[in-house]
Amino acid sequence: MTTQSAAPPQIFDRALLARRLARAAQKPPATFLLERAVDDLTSRLETILRPFPRVLDLATPTPLLAQALAARPGRHVTRAAPRPEPAVPPIETLVCDAETLPFAPATFDLAVSALALQWINDLPGTLIQIRRALAPDGLFLACMAGGQTLTELRGALAAAEEEILGGASPRVAPFADIRDLGALLQRAGFALPVTDSETITVRYANIFGLMADLRAMGATNVLTQRLRRPTRRALFLRAAEIYAERHADADGRLRATFEFIWLSGWVPHESQQKPLQPGSAKMRLADALGVKEGKL
């Protein structure tokens, strides 16, 4: 008797996401967060003395990251794009869904992604596919939105809906928690997994400026359980009031929080450091510290 594992829940409408990103690209996009992530990612790579000749950029919303990586001589960058986009030589672009990667094992030496993995329905499955696409001793380095992102907007919208409609509807995506992501990297087979986070505060004149930037990022509501009918204007006006009441600075401008979670891991290789086996130490801890060992 054979059993099949259950399909992961479809939290995000990824076809709608691709359309929203395409729509945002037709106008001047809001890329300030992505630019920050790209700068930080390239800075982190500069501390690693490795050439990484074969690079995969996975689903980053625009080619900004791929262009930054391709600027280094000796690198061949393949961009797995979420939607068709104009060619950007010398980058090789392949349109594919990040949940179904078409790459053969050990195709790349480095896989990166910036502000895209938060929209993946099956993140464990995607991490496994990334690990398979990397050669032994290959590096995975990514930045994704974390659980503190848009906490103020989520609270204001939920409070306004509760007050006006008697209940809240799914409007802002659930974001991963940093405590879970390290375990997911290990589960996917990565060695030496590391996760860390940073919080960025952006200030706006009102809630509608924040919403305009989210549209310009292609980052509006793509939840499969979203409401399919137009939202009453009164709800957004009340949410704006609640947001201003709870999250305004002394000058009246509103705070919006964005959390970046960084993930990194290596494909196992014999050259990597490995933890010692229990009981294999050659020196007692008390001797190393220069203290006398007491008895209980």
Secondary structure, DSSP 8 states (H G I E B T S, - for coil): -----------B-HHHHHHHHHHHHTS----HHHHHHHHHHHHHHHTS-----EEEEES-SSTHHHHHHHTSTT-EEEEEESS-----TT-EEEE--TTS----TT-EEEEEEES-GGG-S-HHHHHHHHHHHEEEEEEEEEEEEBTTTTHHHHHHHHHHHHHHTSS----S---B-HHHHHHHHHHTT-EEEEEEEEEEEEEESSHHHHHHHHHHTT-S--BTTS--S---HHHHHHHHHHHHHHHB-TTS-EEEEEEEEEEEEE---TTS-----TT--SS-HHHHHT------
